[in-house]
Amino acid sequence: MLSRRTVQLTAAGASLAAGIGYATPAAAAVRYDPRTKTGFAGAADVRKAFGWSDATLTARAGALTFSHDFWTRDTYSVSCGKGTFPVRHDREFGRYELADRVVREPRRDAPAGYERSRRTTGFRITGPYAGISGTSVPPAVGDPCPEPRGTTILRLRRVSTATGWSLSVSYGTTGRVLRTGR
């Protein structure tokens, strides 16, 4: 059970993260270590992310997939023709597919031994089993400019770099972010 202080700190942290450009849903039962890519996603957080009932989550639990995305984004000040403007460049990016195990507990009113009568309480994330990553070439002087600013980049300089990660859950083609960080 979380204390009132923990909930307040979680809410304050989520507000701070949203204020700096990273949307962080309330994740009271999501515990995740981005270094080891392991943790636990509580059923309440997954239900809330999709807007599902307890019964729907229990029926679909085996078809959910978890992933860890990561990125490095550079922002450049680019001059083309008469104007200077910011350009965001995704330098490094990737995804790990995460193994998980559905955690269930018997329903109080269900007969013993029936898996379908067990309530899903969460998902134990046990680590990556596959991954892919890539890098891309940054903008350079002489490269084409975005329209209608001119024909080629005349000057540029990198003004900032940000890194981040997210833990997501997907059902079919629908995905939801459960946690983000830097």
Residue pairs with C-beta under 8 A, 6 or more apart in sequence:
2 10
2 28
7 28
10 26
10 27
10 28
11 26
13 24
14 24
14 25
14 26
14 27
17 23
17 24
17 180
17 181
18 24
22 164
22 180
22 181
22 182
23 177
23 180
24 179
24 180
25 45
25 48
25 49
25 176
25 177
25 178
25 179
26 45
26 48
27 45
27 178
27 179
28 42
28 44
28 45
29 40
29 41
29 42
29 43
29 44
29 45
29 122
30 39
30 40
30 41
30 42
30 45
30 167
30 178
30 179
31 39
31 40
32 38
32 39
32 40
32 41
32 125
32 167
32 178
32 179
33 39
34 68
34 70
34 165
34 167
34 181
36 127
37 68
37 96
37 98
37 125
37 127
37 128
38 125
38 126
38 127
39 125
39 167
40 103
40 122
40 123
40 124
40 125
41 66
41 100
41 122
41 123
41 125
41 167
41 169
41 178
42 121
42 122
43 54
43 57
43 119
43 120
43 121
43 122
43 123
45 178
46 52
46 57
46 64
46 122
46 123
46 169
46 178
47 53
47 54
47 56
47 57
49 169
49 176
49 177
49 178
50 56
50 57
50 171
50 174
50 176
52 60
54 119
54 120
57 120
58 104
58 116
58 118
58 119
58 120
60 171
61 102
61 104
61 120
61 123
62 102
63 171
63 172
64 100
64 123
64 169
64 170
64 171
65 97
65 98
65 100
65 169
65 170
65 171
66 97
66 98
66 100
66 123
66 125
66 167
66 168
66 169
66 170
67 95
67 96
67 97
67 98
67 167
67 168
67 170
67 175
68 95
68 96
68 98
68 128
68 165
68 166
68 167
68 168
69 93
69 94
69 95
69 165
69 166
69 168
70 92
70 93
70 94
70 95
70 133
70 163
70 164
70 165
71 90
71 92
71 93
71 94
71 163
71 164
71 165
72 90
72 91
72 92
72 93
72 161
72 162
72 163
73 88
73 89
73 90
73 91
73 161
73 162
73 163
73 164
74 88
74 89
74 91
74 138
74 158
74 160
74 161
75 86
75 87
75 88
75 89
75 158
75 159
75 160
75 161
75 162
76 86
76 87
76 88
76 89
76 138
76 139
76 156
76 157
76 158
76 159
77 84
77 85
77 86
77 87
77 156
77 157
77 159
78 84
78 85
78 86
78 87
78 139
78 145
78 153
78 155
78 156
79 153
79 154
79 155
79 156
80 145
80 146
80 149
80 150
80 151
80 152
80 153
80 154
81 145
81 149
81 150
81 151
81 154
82 150
83 149
83 150
84 155
85 149
86 159
87 139
87 146
87 156
89 136
89 138
89 139
90 136
91 135
91 136
91 138
91 161
92 133
92 134
92 135
93 133
93 134
93 135
93 136
94 131
94 132
94 133
94 134
95 131
95 132
95 133
96 128
96 130
96 131
97 128
97 129
97 130
97 131
98 125
98 126
98 127
98 128
98 129
99 125
99 126
99 127
99 128
99 129
100 123
100 124
100 125
100 126
101 123
101 124
101 126
102 120
102 123
103 120
103 121
103 122
103 123
103 124
104 115
104 118
104 119
104 120
104 121
105 118
105 119
105 121
106 112
106 117
106 118
106 119
107 117
107 118
107 119
110 117
110 118
111 117
123 169
125 167
138 158
139 153
139 156
140 153
140 156
141 152
141 153
141 154
141 155
141 156
142 152
142 153
143 152
143 153
144 151
144 152
144 153
145 151
145 152
145 153
162 182
163 182
164 180
164 181
164 182
165 180
165 181
165 182
166 177
166 179
166 180
166 181
167 177
167 178
167 179
167 180
168 175
168 176
168 177
168 178
169 175
169 176
169 178
170 176
